[in-house]
Amino acid sequence: MTHTLEISDDLKKRLDSHREEGQSCEELVEELVSMYETEGAFLQEGYSE
């Protein structure tokens, strides 16, 4: 089953700025969710506990 999410134009621009060449927004979101599920939180570059 496919679901559609509506996002603001601002969020779309932010996602676009993080996508790799040829990567769709859907693929980026899948990658982010996978990272979150694996690590429990998003890591910030240069951040360590």
Order of alpha helices (4+ residues) and beta strands (2+ residues): alpha-alpha
